[in-house]
Structure formats: structure tokens, C-alpha cells
């Protein structure tokens, strides 16, 4: 896999992973989504190979689906780690600011 291909696929897979992730678990910035997508592509590619998915001359749909699932999991993990709140801002007493 070439690095440019991984980056382009990572952007696409990251956005798809963010779209697949549950809505309350996808509140991360775009740059972190791209990083999760790149990680999803790399981990998913090798995980599919480890599971016995053979490379085909055409599009490897199983590898891409595994990559999207891995990216969605990475998006959820990144959202838990960063802990960015979603929704309206509230003050000390729970009132909207």
C-alpha cells in the first residue's frame, strides 16, 4: 500500500467510520477522525488478512468493511478519550449559558 493511498483511504474511511459510529460517540474533530480512518485502514487491512480474507484482483469489499468497522471503533475510543462534550453549554447550576 502506498502512503498517499493510505491517507486518501483514511480520510474516506474515517468519515464513514464517524458516520457508522453511534451519534453520541462521534464528537471528535475532523483531524482526529482522519487519524482514526488511517488507523482503521491499516489495522483493518491486516486484520482481514489475519482472518484469512484473500486478496482479489478487484475491490476487496470485505477488507473495506472491516476497515470501516475498525475506524468506527477507533472513533468511539477517541471520543471517550478526548471527552469533548456535545450539546448546549451549561453553567455551574445546570442553566444554559
Number of C-alpha atoms within 10 A of each C-alpha: 7 6 9 9 11 18 17 14 20 26 21 18 29 32 21 18 29 28 14 16 20 14 10 10 19 24 22 20 12 13 11 16 28 24 19 29 33 25 21 30 29 18 16 23 21 16 17 19 13 10 8 9 14 12 12 8 6 6 9 14 10 15 20 18 17 19 30 28 22 25 33 28 21 24 31 22 15 21 20 14 10 12 12 14 11 11 7 9 10 10 9 7 6 8 9 9 8
